[in-house]
Amino acid sequence: RRPQPTLYYPEEVSTQTQVGKPRRTNSSRFNGDEEGKRRTTLLKRVHVVRTRGERIQVSFDSKGQPLGKEGDELQSWIGVLAREHIPIWIADFRSSDLEPRKERVWLEVKTSFTVDESHKKQVLKSCGESAKCFRYDLYQAFVRDHIDEETVWQRLAKVVNNYPTISQDDWERFITYRRTADFKRLSQQGSEIRKKSKYGSTTGRDGYRKCNQEIFEQTGEYADRYVIWRDTRLKPDGEYKNPSIKIIGEAIDELTQQETQGSFESVGTKDILTKSLGNSEHSGRLRGQS
């Protein structure tokens, strides 16, 4: 019989990734050595900076989001640290037992990047999201279709080779939790929520952050949230992802024109985006914001 390790509940079912972006399964990246190569390259680049006694200078916008190429490097480095320091069997990043590991992540970030204490909360939030997404990808790629098979208990060569910090014990704890009724229930809830999503964006791993930064570079100003919401749902050819999104996009354009003409006024969250979507904001997260 397999061991029954102590687990932290509840699991954070991965329906979204960091900073408001919709979750998109990326399990195909485990089908080769790309992840291992990318990780090695990134570690080498950061290591060179560290050995020189230097740090990568990172700028942040007014919302606390890292900017430019250096910001991308910081986000990638946080992902590396999340995979190395946060055990895959941890089910709740808020657990007090993780505090020493979080401090280690924060120290590693400060050693390689110029990040002051005011950004610590955002850095650790990104770390938690990265760890959650990594667990989700591992499950989708290697576990979900084999969860009831005995062979699932053994780490695959791709996991061992690309992620040597994942021990056999870590892997068994990871599998044990995903066989529990609690995980299956929460996973089903997440699946039902995703099915109801009609307006998923086309953003990559940086979510709204990249789009907002690109607009700032072009105009010198950060865009209103309805602009971010609309533009992150356009395909490369300029068309909307689906008819439902097109209807919302056209409503946004019409209300934008009405606002310019003075026949519509945005007040707080009762603005162009809320009016176009036709439903109120939920507490805790503002749509169209990073």
C-alpha distance (Angstrom), angle and dihedral (degrees) to the residues before:
residue distance angle dihedral
R1 . . .
R2 3.76 . .
P3 3.82 120.4 .
Q4 3.78 119.5 -98.5
P5 3.82 104.1 -139.7
T6 3.77 125.5 -165.7
L7 3.80 110.5 -92.7
Y8 3.76 134.7 -169.5
Y9 3.81 116.9 -125.0
P10 2.93 146.2 -112.9
E11 3.79 107.2 35.3
E12 3.78 116.1 -138.2
V13 3.78 101.7 -125.0
S14 3.80 107.4 -142.2
T15 3.78 107.2 -122.0
Q16 3.79 94.4 136.1
T17 3.74 137.2 25.4
Q18 3.73 131.4 -140.3
V19 3.73 124.0 -39.8
G20 3.77 100.8 4.3
K21 3.74 102.4 -52.7
P22 3.83 119.9 138.2
R23 3.77 115.7 -106.9
R24 3.78 115.1 -107.6
T25 3.79 119.6 -174.7
N26 3.77 111.5 -120.5
S27 3.78 100.8 178.4
S28 3.82 91.9 135.6
R29 3.78 89.2 77.2
F30 3.80 88.5 72.6
N31 3.80 92.0 61.3
G32 3.79 94.3 86.0
D33 3.77 143.8 8.3
E34 3.81 96.4 -76.7
E35 3.78 94.2 106.7
G36 3.78 92.9 48.4
K37 3.80 91.9 48.2
R38 3.79 92.9 47.7
R39 3.80 91.0 49.0
T40 3.81 93.0 49.5
T41 3.80 92.0 48.5
L42 3.77 92.7 49.3
L43 3.79 93.6 46.9
K44 3.81 90.5 50.9
R45 3.81 92.8 50.5
V46 3.80 93.8 49.5
H47 3.81 91.4 41.8
V48 3.81 91.3 56.3
V49 3.81 90.3 54.4
R50 3.79 92.0 47.3
T51 3.79 95.0 48.7
R52 3.80 89.0 54.6
G53 3.77 89.4 55.8
E54 3.79 89.5 -116.2
R55 3.78 134.8 123.1
I56 3.78 131.6 -145.6
Q57 3.79 110.1 -107.6
V58 3.81 110.9 -127.2
S59 3.80 126.2 -170.4
F60 3.79 123.1 -155.9
D61 3.78 132.1 -154.6
S62 3.79 125.9 -129.6
K63 3.81 89.9 -86.5
G64 3.79 93.2 55.5
Q65 3.79 94.6 -106.2
P66 3.84 117.6 141.4
L67 3.79 115.0 -113.6
G68 3.79 136.5 -137.3
K69 3.79 130.7 -16.8
E70 3.80 91.6 -32.3
G71 3.80 89.5 53.5
D72 3.80 89.8 52.3
E73 3.81 89.4 50.8
L74 3.79 90.5 50.9
Q75 3.79 92.1 50.8
S76 3.80 91.0 48.6
W77 3.79 91.7 47.6
I78 3.80 90.6 51.5
G79 3.81 87.6 54.1
V80 3.79 91.0 52.2
L81 3.80 91.3 49.5
A82 3.80 91.4 47.9
R83 3.81 90.9 55.2
E84 3.79 92.3 46.3
H85 3.79 101.8 42.2
I86 3.82 107.1 27.2
P87 3.84 112.3 72.9
I88 3.78 114.0 -128.0
W89 3.81 91.1 -131.2
I90 3.81 93.0 61.9
A91 3.77 106.9 110.7
D92 3.81 100.8 -173.8
F93 3.81 121.6 39.8
R94 3.82 89.2 -162.5
S95 3.81 92.0 67.5
S96 3.81 112.8 124.9
D97 3.81 88.2 -136.5
L98 3.80 87.6 71.9
E99 3.81 95.3 58.7
P100 3.84 95.1 98.0
R101 3.80 90.0 49.9
K102 3.79 92.1 47.9
E103 3.79 90.5 51.4
R104 3.79 88.8 51.2
V105 3.80 90.4 53.1
W106 3.79 91.2 48.6
L107 3.82 91.6 49.5
E108 3.81 90.7 49.9
V109 3.79 90.6 51.1
K110 3.81 93.5 48.9
T111 3.80 90.9 48.0
S112 3.80 92.1 59.0
F113 3.83 104.4 27.5
T114 3.78 137.7 41.4
V115 3.79 99.4 -113.5
D116 3.80 121.4 146.4
E117 3.78 128.2 -149.3
S118 3.79 93.3 -94.1
H119 3.81 88.7 71.0
K120 3.81 96.7 47.6
K121 3.81 95.0 97.0
Q122 3.81 92.3 51.2
V123 3.81 92.3 46.3
L124 3.80 92.7 51.8
K125 3.79 90.9 44.6
S126 3.81 88.7 55.1
C127 3.80 89.0 47.8
G128 3.80 91.4 53.9
E129 3.80 92.0 48.3
S130 3.81 91.6 47.7
A131 3.80 91.2 50.4
K132 3.80 91.0 48.6
C133 3.80 92.5 49.9
F134 3.80 91.0 47.7
R135 3.81 91.0 53.6
Y136 3.79 89.5 48.3
D137 3.81 92.8 50.6
L138 3.80 92.0 48.0
Y139 3.78 90.2 51.3
Q140 3.80 94.0 47.3
A141 3.81 94.3 46.3
F142 3.79 102.8 41.0
V143 3.79 113.0 9.7
R144 3.79 116.2 32.8
D145 3.81 97.5 72.0
H146 3.81 93.0 40.9
I147 3.79 102.2 36.9
D148 3.83 94.2 122.9
E149 3.80 95.8 43.5
E150 3.80 121.3 100.0
T151 3.80 91.5 -134.0
V152 3.81 91.0 65.9
W153 3.81 89.5 79.6
Q154 3.79 92.3 70.7
R155 3.79 120.7 77.5
L156 3.79 113.5 -117.6
A157 3.80 119.1 -122.4
K158 3.82 90.1 -110.4
V159 3.79 90.2 59.1
V160 3.80 94.2 45.0
N161 3.81 93.9 46.8
N162 3.80 99.2 42.0
Y163 3.80 99.0 35.3
P164 3.83 109.6 31.8
T165 3.82 91.5 166.6
I166 3.83 89.1 70.3
S167 3.80 103.8 89.9
Q168 3.78 126.3 -162.1
D169 3.79 88.9 -106.3
D170 3.80 90.6 52.3
W171 3.79 89.8 50.4
E172 3.82 93.7 50.4
R173 3.79 91.4 50.0
F174 3.80 88.5 49.0
I175 3.82 91.5 52.7
T176 3.81 93.8 42.3
Y177 3.78 93.2 59.3
R178 3.78 93.5 46.2
R179 3.77 89.4 56.6
T180 3.80 92.9 56.4
A181 3.81 124.2 103.6
D182 3.82 90.4 -123.0
F183 3.79 93.2 59.1
K184 3.81 93.0 44.8
R185 3.80 90.3 51.1
L186 3.81 93.9 49.0
S187 3.79 91.6 43.4
Q188 3.79 90.3 54.1
Q189 3.79 90.6 49.3
G190 3.79 90.1 52.2
S191 3.78 90.9 48.8
E192 3.79 91.8 52.7
I193 3.80 91.1 49.6
R194 3.81 91.9 51.4
K195 3.81 91.1 50.9
K196 3.80 89.3 58.6
S197 3.79 92.9 53.9
K198 3.80 110.5 107.7
Y199 3.76 100.0 162.9
G200 3.81 106.7 54.1
S201 3.79 114.0 161.4
T202 3.81 129.1 -124.8
T203 3.80 93.3 -129.9
G204 3.77 123.2 128.9
R205 3.78 127.3 -139.1
D206 3.81 93.8 -51.2
G207 3.78 95.1 59.6
Y208 3.79 116.5 -166.9
R209 3.81 92.1 -14.9
K210 3.80 96.0 82.3
C211 3.79 94.5 44.3
N212 3.79 92.6 51.1
Q213 3.79 92.1 47.8
E214 3.80 92.5 50.0
I215 3.80 90.3 52.1
F216 3.82 90.2 48.5
E217 3.80 91.3 51.7
Q218 3.81 90.6 51.5
T219 3.81 99.7 41.9
G220 3.81 106.8 18.2
E221 3.80 90.3 -122.6
Y222 3.78 135.6 86.0
A223 3.78 114.0 -113.5
D224 3.78 127.3 -115.3
R225 3.78 112.9 -101.6
Y226 3.79 94.2 -108.7
V227 3.81 89.1 59.6
I228 3.83 91.0 51.5
W229 3.80 91.5 46.6
R230 3.80 92.4 50.5
D231 3.80 98.5 41.7
T232 3.80 93.9 48.8
R233 3.79 89.6 58.9
L234 3.79 96.8 55.7
K235 3.78 122.1 102.0
P236 3.83 120.5 -131.4
D237 3.80 89.5 -94.4
G238 3.81 91.0 58.0
E239 3.81 95.5 -107.8
Y240 3.80 122.9 124.5
K241 3.81 118.8 -103.7
N242 3.79 94.3 -115.4
P243 3.84 141.5 -9.4
S244 3.82 92.8 -94.6
I245 3.79 91.7 57.6
K246 3.80 90.9 44.3
I247 3.81 90.2 58.4
I248 3.81 90.5 52.9
G249 3.81 91.4 45.1
E250 3.77 92.1 53.0
A251 3.81 90.2 47.7
I252 3.81 89.0 52.6
D253 3.80 91.2 51.4
E254 3.80 91.7 49.1
L255 3.81 93.8 49.0
T256 3.80 90.4 46.2
Q257 3.78 88.6 57.0
Q258 3.80 91.4 46.4
E259 3.81 90.5 51.5
T260 3.80 90.1 51.5
Q261 3.81 89.6 51.2
G262 3.81 91.5 47.3
S263 3.82 97.3 -115.9
F264 3.81 93.6 111.7
E265 3.80 128.9 45.2
S266 3.81 126.3 -164.9
V267 3.80 113.5 -140.1
G268 3.80 118.6 -175.4
T269 3.79 111.1 -57.8
K270 3.80 89.4 -14.3
D271 3.73 89.2 87.7
I272 3.81 139.8 124.7
L273 3.82 94.8 -68.8
T274 3.79 96.2 47.9
K275 3.81 91.3 45.9
S276 3.81 91.8 48.7
L277 3.80 94.1 48.7
G278 3.77 91.5 47.0
N279 3.79 97.2 -138.4
S280 3.79 136.4 85.9
E281 3.79 127.2 -103.7
H282 3.78 119.7 -90.8
S283 3.77 117.3 -128.0
G284 3.79 118.0 -101.0
R285 3.82 101.2 30.7
L286 3.77 133.4 49.1
R287 3.81 116.5 -144.6
G288 3.76 116.9 -121.6
Q289 3.80 92.2 24.0
S290 3.79 128.4 110.7
